[in-house]
Amino acid sequence: MTIDLHVTCVSAAPLGSRLEVESTVEQAGKSILFTSCRIFTLGEGDQRTLVATGVHTKKVVGHLQKVLPKSKL
């Protein structure tokens, strides 16, 4: 279940663009996950342009052991 969700659109991604998504679990508690992501368009060479950022706070119904590997708890 989503507790909080924020998306910030920074620039446009033209139709047909190649995209790269970086996502991170910032913190994992007993029943709540805090995550973030950044989305980029991929240009010539190593050029990346930020398209959007997002953060998501999620309540996990059940046990996190089923969601994350044990080493992350």
C-alpha positions in Angstrom: 0.0 0.0 0.0 1.4 3.4 -1.0 1.7 5.9 1.9 3.4 8.7 0.0 4.4 9.2 -3.7 6.1 12.2 -5.2 7.2 12.6 -8.8 9.0 15.6 -10.2 9.1 16.0 -14.0 12.3 17.9 -14.9 12.4 17.7 -18.7 10.7 16.0 -21.6 11.6 12.6 -23.0 10.9 12.6 -26.8 8.9 9.7 -28.2 11.3 6.9 -29.0 14.0 8.0 -26.5 16.1 5.4 -24.7 15.6 5.7 -21.0 17.7 4.6 -18.0 16.2 4.2 -14.5 18.2 4.3 -11.3 16.3 3.0 -8.3 17.3 2.7 -4.7 15.8 1.3 -1.5 16.9 4.1 0.9 15.7 2.3 4.0 13.7 -0.9 4.8 12.0 -1.1 8.2 9.8 -3.9 9.6 6.8 -3.0 7.5 7.7 0.2 5.6 10.0 0.8 2.6 11.5 4.1 1.5 12.6 4.2 -2.1 13.8 6.7 -4.7 14.4 6.8 -8.4 15.8 9.0 -11.2 15.0 8.6 -14.9 17.3 9.8 -17.6 17.2 9.9 -21.4 20.4 8.5 -23.0 22.0 10.6 -25.7 25.2 10.4 -27.7 28.1 8.8 -25.9 27.8 9.0 -22.1 25.3 12.0 -22.2 22.4 11.5 -19.8 19.6 14.1 -19.3 17.5 14.0 -16.2 13.8 13.5 -17.0 12.2 12.8 -13.7 12.8 12.0 -10.0 10.6 10.2 -7.6 10.2 9.0 -4.0 7.9 6.3 -2.8 7.0 5.3 0.8 5.3 1.9 0.9 3.7 -0.1 3.7 4.3 -3.8 3.1 1.3 -5.9 4.0 2.7 -9.2 5.4 6.4 -9.7 6.1 9.3 -7.9 4.4 11.2 -11.2 4.5 9.1 -12.2 1.5 10.0 -9.0 -0.3 13.7 -8.4 0.4 16.7 -10.8 0.8 17.6 -11.5 4.5 20.8 -9.5 4.2 18.9 -6.3 3.7 16.9 -6.5 6.9 
